Every structure is written in structure tokens, then in C-alpha cells.
Amino acid sequence: MTEDIAIKVDNLSKIFRLPHEKNSSLKSVAVNFYRRNKGYDLQKALENVSFEVHRGEFFGIVGRNGSGKSTLLKLLAGIYSPTSGGIQVNGSLTPFIELGVGFNMELTGRENVFLNGALLGFSRKEMTAMYDSIVEFAELEKFMDQKLKNYSSGMQVRLAFSIAIRARSDILLIDEVLAVGDANFQKKCTNQFVQIKSQGVTVVFVSHDMSMVERFCDRAVLINNGKVITIGKSSEVAREYEDFNLEQAKNNRGKKKGEQNTGNSGSLGNNAAKISCEIADKNGKAVNTIGSNESVTIKVKVDAISSFRNAILSFTLENVNGQTIFAGSTKDKKMSTFSLNKGQSKDFVLNIQNIFGEGEYIYDVEVATANRETIFGHVDNAAEVDINVYEPNGWLMRPSYEVVER
């Protein structure tokens, strides 16, 4: 490995064995020893992963939850051993994977500072010289003589981070530690990493925050299901990650599109109400794309598979990432409940003021009692609309809407 390379990962694979039997006591070991169905499943956490990190580079690792990022970081840190392949590290390395590992809850904050400093290789004299700056950075001056068990989780992480950033290493492994503390402390963390980057320290950075990846990282790797999808400039990998997330969200929605379910329909049986929806333009024509200056009109038809009483209609608007943007109901509009006998139907028209930005949105629709104790019908992804012209919008505004019974 050349001097320019800080980390070289070559065809790295990690397979975990997941035993079918869990032996938590001597009795369970003895009982399970004679069972014929002993065995385990194999989980491939990483498969043939290869990349290089250059000396002084800020290198990002991105991917969805469960993609193998944390496993990869623990392999780099030497916490796990690879099943196959190899890792070469050129220089000293400090992992920021689980902040606070090594803390003793029965010791005071002051005592834990010196204990963690010793674990990082500092002498007591060096820690004494750094003590005031560590406490000031953590903003814990009034609490250092209290036992750590009396600290909040946020206070513990702030103290751990303040100690960890003093590490003298050629390479740092960072796993989402910029998310610690409140907004002011996060800003201090960000400024600290700006300083680390300017010092030319090699950093491997795992994060779901693509703005941070683009800001700090020179290059990045995208991993999914334990395999490398792409390696390149951080801005390009960040965009591919976001596109990949959107595509996954679309696929997940497509699997349940229009799925009728009730969850709880009391003694009425499943799907007492069948719900169908469509997006329409101002002329009543079915569409799936509208402009940002047009109102959103949703036509809803409720068919009674079984008779039900005292129902309301409600709906939820989500973006493609599954975040709820807006919700409303006939109850909010002070409309009376409705009842249908088996075989009857009822139509509704929802007119919603459009203050939403460019993108795709999904409507879930439900028929239930006002308190939702009984759900007569519910449809995930009942309708989709694509708003195709971007205009600045008031995300803090609540859009007005009306519901018309037909």
C-alpha cells in the first residue's frame, strides 16, 4: 500500500451466523444440545466491498438503514473480524462509533474525563492541561462533581464528544456524532469538524444527512444490502442516494397501492366500506399531474359492503418519503356523520388549496367513527398527484380545504 493511501479495503465480506436457539443459561445449553433442529441462518452484512481512502481525505459512507454502514465502520475499527477479504490501515486510528463507551456511571464527570483520557493514551498531566477546555466545550461546568448516572443522556454524549475530539490520531471514524446535543452544541460540533478537515486529518464519515456529506466529504461510497452501488464525488453520491431513496419509497408504495384494509372494524367484518379515489382538474377530468397554482380536487366514493353508522371521512397527505404533510376530515369541517346500508354508496369531493412545492404526494383515505374506535375502511396510497411547477411555498401555513357531499 502506497504512503498516499490511509485505508485500503479489498473484497471485504462479513457474514453473521444467527442461531435458531438462544442459549442464555446453562439449562438452555443442556436442553438445546440434544435437539435435532439446531442450526443457524447466515446473514450477509457486507459482500465484496472494495475502496481506498486517501491520506487527508474526508470520505463518506452512505446508505439506507441496514445497508451495512455500521458493520463496515466496526470492521475498520477492528471491533469485528472480516469473514473474507482484507483491510489495511496506514496510521493510528480512533473510532467515534459509540460515544461514552468506557464511562463509569458511579464516577463523577471529572473522574470520567481522566478515565477516558487514559483510554485515549493521554497522561494525567496532559488531561489536566485540557480539562478546562473539555468542560467548557461540553457546557457542563456546574455538573462535573456529580456522578455520571445523574446526567441526562444528552449531557453524557456532550461530555464524551468533548473528550473524543482531543484524540491524537491520523484517522478518525465518525458515525453520526454530529447529531448530538441541541442546536447550539451541534453548531459547535460542526465548527470542530471544519477545523479537523483544515488540519488534513483522514476522516471516514457515516451519515444520513446528505447536506453534511456534501459539505465535508471529498468523496463517498453508496452501499445497499452490503454491496457497493457507486463511489465518486460526494455531491454525485449524495444525489444518487436521494434518488435511490425516492425510488425505494415509490416501490414500497406501489406494493400497497390502493390496498383496502380496516385494522379494526368491530363486529362488522373487514372492509365494511370500500373506498375509491381519483384526482381531478377544475373541469372534473381525472388527472395525476397539476400545476402549482391549481387547487387539488379529490373525488372519493364510499361503497358499503356492510351496513355501518355514524362515520366520518378523513384523509392524510404524505410526501414520497412517507412524511405526513397535511390531514383533514369532515369532522374538522363540522359536517354531520353519515350512515350507509349494505349496497349503498356516497360521493365526496375534496377541494384543497395548493400551497405545496414541486414533487409527488400521496393521499391515504379512511372511513371511521369520529374517535376511530371502529374503522370501516382505510386505503393506503388511494391517490397520487404530481405537482410539476416549483414555486416558493409556505410550509408553515395550513392549507384551507372544503368537503362537498354528493
C-alpha positions, 0 to 999 in steps of 0.5 A: 500500500502506497504512503498516499493511501490511509485505508485500503479495503479489498473484497471485504465480506462479513457474514453473521451466523444467527442461531435458531436457539438462544442459549442464555443459561446453562439449562438452555445449553443442556436442553438445546444440545440434544435437539435435532433442529439446531442450526443457524441462518447466515446473514450477509452484512457486507459482500465484496466491498472494495475502496481506498481512502486517501491520506487527508481525505474526508470520505463518506459512507452512505446508505439506507438503514441496514445497508451495512454502514455500521458493520463496515465502520466496526470492521475498520475499527477492528471491533469485528473480524472480516469473514473474507477479504482484507483491510489495511490501515496506514496510521493510528486510528480512533473510532467515534462509533459509540460515544461514552463507551468506557464511562463509569456511571458511579464516577463523577464527570471529572473522574470520567474525563481522566478515565477516558483520557487514559483510554485515549493514551493521554497522561494525567498531566496532559488531561489536566492541561485540557480539562478546562477546555473539555468542560467548557466545550461540553457546557457542563461546568456546574455538573462535573462533581456529580456522578455520571448516572445523574446526567441526562443522556444528552449531557453524557454524549456532550461530555464524551464528544468533548473528550473524543475530539482531543484524540491524537490520531491520523484517522478518525471514524465518525458515525453520526456524532454530529447529531448530538446535543441541541442546536447550539452544541451541534453548531459547535460540533460542526465548527470542530469538524471544519477545523479537523478537515483544515488540519488534513486529518483522514476522516471516514464519515457515516451519515444520513444527512446528505447536506453534511456529506456534501459539505465535508466529504471529498468523496463517498461510497453508496452501499445497499444490502452490503454491496457497493452501488457507486463511489465518486464525488460526494455531491454525485453520491449524495444525489444518487442516494436521494434518488435511490431513496425516492425510488425505494419509497415509490416501490414500497408504495406501489406494493400497497397501492390502493390496498383496502384494509380496516385494522379494526372494524368491530363486529362488522367484518373487514372492509365494511366500506370500500373506498375509491379515489381519483384526482381531478382538474377544475373541469372534473377530468381525472388527472395525476399531474397539476400545476402549482397554482391549481387547487387539488380536487379529490373525488372519493366514493364510499361503497358499503359492503356492510351496513355501518353508522355514524362515520366520518371521512378523513384523509392524510397527505404524505410526501414520497418519503412517507412524511405526513404533510397535511390531514383533514376530515369532515369532522374538522369541517363540522359536517354531520356523520353519515350512515350507509346500508349494505349496497349503498354508496356516497360521493365526496369531493375534496377541494384543497388549496395548493400551497405545496412545492414541486414533487409527488404526494400521496393521499391515504383515505379512511372511513371511521367513527369520529374517535376511530374506535371502529374503522370501516375502511382505510386505503393506503396510497388511494391517490397520487398527484404530481405537482410539476411547477416549483414555486416558493411555498409556505410550509408553515401555513395550513392549507384551507380545504372544503368537503362537498357531499354528493 
